[in-house]
Amino acid sequence: MKADFDGMGLADWVFPGFLFIVGMAIPFSFSNRFSKGQDLAQVSKHIITRTISLLIIGVLMLNTDRVDPELTGLTRTYGFAHVPRGFSDMNDYPSKDPKFFLIAGLRLAVWQSFASWL
């Protein structure tokens, strides 16, 4: 919408749509976890861990452009290392996967590449 027009544009629909989709997904997520035999304590631990991880990733990525290379010794591109690290942390890997060592090696490589950016 133009600035002098009182109406709703595309951006005015995005956040309410996001909230609606997340609100609809929450009961399905809880149902799925409970059907897998997890109790409320395990689900709560997962929620808290995921929340803290997302907050840390968000803060680090948000502040990427504010890094002073002379003060910190970090380049401005160090924040891009958080994206693959975030994906490797957020994935739900099966505990009895036959490719356990491959997955562990890939996660270690991502963490190592993240550490090399620092």
LOLOVEX-315594 format. One record per residue (C-alpha): residue number from 0; residue in one letter; chain; x, y, z. Coordinates in steps of 0.001 Angstrom, whole numbers, plus 500000, padded with zeros to 6 digits. Layout:
NUM | A | A | X | Y | Z $
...
# end
This chain:
0 | M | A | 500000 | 500000 | 500000 $
1 | K | A | 501079 | 503539 | 499452 $
2 | A | A | 501970 | 505514 | 502536 $
3 | D | A | 498979 | 507848 | 502288 $
4 | F | A | 496453 | 505019 | 501778 $
5 | D | A | 494735 | 503283 | 504686 $
6 | G | A | 494664 | 499600 | 503784 $
7 | M | A | 496396 | 496268 | 504096 $
8 | G | A | 499326 | 495236 | 501972 $
9 | L | A | 501123 | 491928 | 501642 $
10 | A | A | 503367 | 492640 | 504636 $
11 | D | A | 500282 | 493093 | 506831 $
12 | W | A | 499248 | 489493 | 506117 $
13 | V | A | 502608 | 487787 | 506613 $
14 | F | A | 502952 | 487945 | 510410 $
15 | P | A | 499333 | 486990 | 511211 $
16 | G | A | 499624 | 484158 | 508680 $
17 | F | A | 502825 | 482978 | 510322 $
18 | L | A | 501184 | 483030 | 513754 $
19 | F | A | 498213 | 481070 | 512427 $
20 | I | A | 500427 | 478402 | 510843 $
21 | V | A | 502572 | 478041 | 513967 $
22 | G | A | 499462 | 477903 | 516139 $
23 | M | A | 498050 | 475103 | 513991 $
24 | A | A | 501353 | 473192 | 514003 $
25 | I | A | 501823 | 473140 | 517777 $
26 | P | A | 499070 | 470584 | 518558 $
27 | F | A | 500310 | 468307 | 515769 $
28 | S | A | 503867 | 468550 | 517090 $
29 | F | A | 502808 | 467691 | 520644 $
30 | S | A | 500661 | 464813 | 519389 $
31 | N | A | 503545 | 463428 | 517332 $
32 | R | A | 505980 | 463546 | 520254 $
33 | F | A | 503495 | 461977 | 522685 $
34 | S | A | 502694 | 459207 | 520175 $
35 | K | A | 506429 | 458399 | 520040 $
36 | G | A | 506320 | 457737 | 523783 $
37 | Q | A | 507879 | 460945 | 525031 $
38 | D | A | 506572 | 462368 | 528274 $
39 | L | A | 505956 | 466008 | 529150 $
40 | A | A | 509427 | 466410 | 530708 $
41 | Q | A | 511167 | 465254 | 527498 $
42 | V | A | 508990 | 467492 | 525339 $
43 | S | A | 509629 | 470451 | 527650 $
44 | K | A | 513397 | 469828 | 527520 $
45 | H | A | 513228 | 469776 | 523710 $
46 | I | A | 511263 | 473036 | 523637 $
47 | I | A | 513671 | 474793 | 526007 $
48 | T | A | 516747 | 473547 | 524135 $
49 | R | A | 515321 | 474581 | 520765 $
50 | T | A | 514303 | 477996 | 522104 $
51 | I | A | 517729 | 478748 | 523561 $
52 | S | A | 519473 | 477570 | 520379 $
53 | L | A | 517276 | 479749 | 518163 $
54 | L | A | 517783 | 482783 | 520386 $
55 | I | A | 521572 | 482370 | 520357 $
56 | I | A | 521663 | 481869 | 516585 $
57 | G | A | 519390 | 484886 | 516106 $
58 | V | A | 521499 | 487163 | 518287 $
59 | L | A | 524734 | 486086 | 516590 $
60 | M | A | 523314 | 486478 | 513092 $
61 | L | A | 521636 | 489803 | 513907 $
62 | N | A | 524894 | 491295 | 515123 $
63 | T | A | 526968 | 490137 | 512140 $
64 | D | A | 527000 | 493558 | 510502 $
65 | R | A | 527902 | 495296 | 513765 $
66 | V | A | 531187 | 493452 | 514271 $
67 | D | A | 534238 | 495693 | 514417 $
68 | P | A | 537073 | 493636 | 512884 $
69 | E | A | 539761 | 495767 | 514514 $
70 | L | A | 538348 | 495280 | 518018 $
71 | T | A | 537335 | 491631 | 517802 $
72 | G | A | 539613 | 490138 | 515186 $
73 | L | A | 536505 | 488710 | 513473 $
74 | T | A | 535581 | 489357 | 509881 $
75 | R | A | 532117 | 490564 | 508973 $
76 | T | A | 531369 | 487249 | 507271 $
77 | Y | A | 531715 | 485160 | 510418 $
78 | G | A | 527933 | 485215 | 510863 $
79 | F | A | 527429 | 483115 | 507758 $
80 | A | A | 529021 | 480213 | 509636 $
81 | H | A | 526016 | 480214 | 511982 $
82 | V | A | 523640 | 479113 | 509222 $
83 | P | A | 525044 | 475597 | 508578 $
84 | R | A | 525811 | 475237 | 512288 $
85 | G | A | 522211 | 476099 | 513071 $
86 | F | A | 520935 | 473533 | 510585 $
87 | S | A | 523220 | 470864 | 512023 $
88 | D | A | 522006 | 471654 | 515541 $
89 | M | A | 518307 | 471834 | 514685 $
90 | N | A | 518103 | 468571 | 512748 $
91 | D | A | 516520 | 465670 | 514590 $
92 | Y | A | 518955 | 462801 | 514103 $
93 | P | A | 517809 | 459274 | 514979 $
94 | S | A | 519744 | 457879 | 517934 $
95 | K | A | 520168 | 454429 | 516340 $
96 | D | A | 521003 | 455554 | 512829 $
97 | P | A | 523306 | 453156 | 510940 $
98 | K | A | 525122 | 456230 | 509601 $
99 | F | A | 525882 | 457551 | 513098 $
100 | F | A | 529582 | 458134 | 512420 $
101 | L | A | 528883 | 459906 | 509127 $
102 | I | A | 526386 | 462240 | 510793 $
103 | A | A | 528666 | 462838 | 513783 $
104 | G | A | 531565 | 463559 | 511418 $
105 | L | A | 529526 | 466033 | 509386 $
106 | R | A | 528358 | 467813 | 512539 $
107 | L | A | 531937 | 467960 | 513791 $
108 | A | A | 533081 | 469377 | 510434 $
109 | V | A | 530408 | 472083 | 510611 $
110 | W | A | 531422 | 472993 | 514155 $
111 | Q | A | 535088 | 472992 | 513128 $
112 | S | A | 534367 | 475306 | 510194 $
113 | F | A | 532429 | 477553 | 512562 $
114 | A | A | 535373 | 477660 | 514973 $
115 | S | A | 537756 | 478514 | 512128 $
116 | W | A | 535676 | 481629 | 511339 $
117 | L | A | 536277 | 482939 | 514852 $
# end
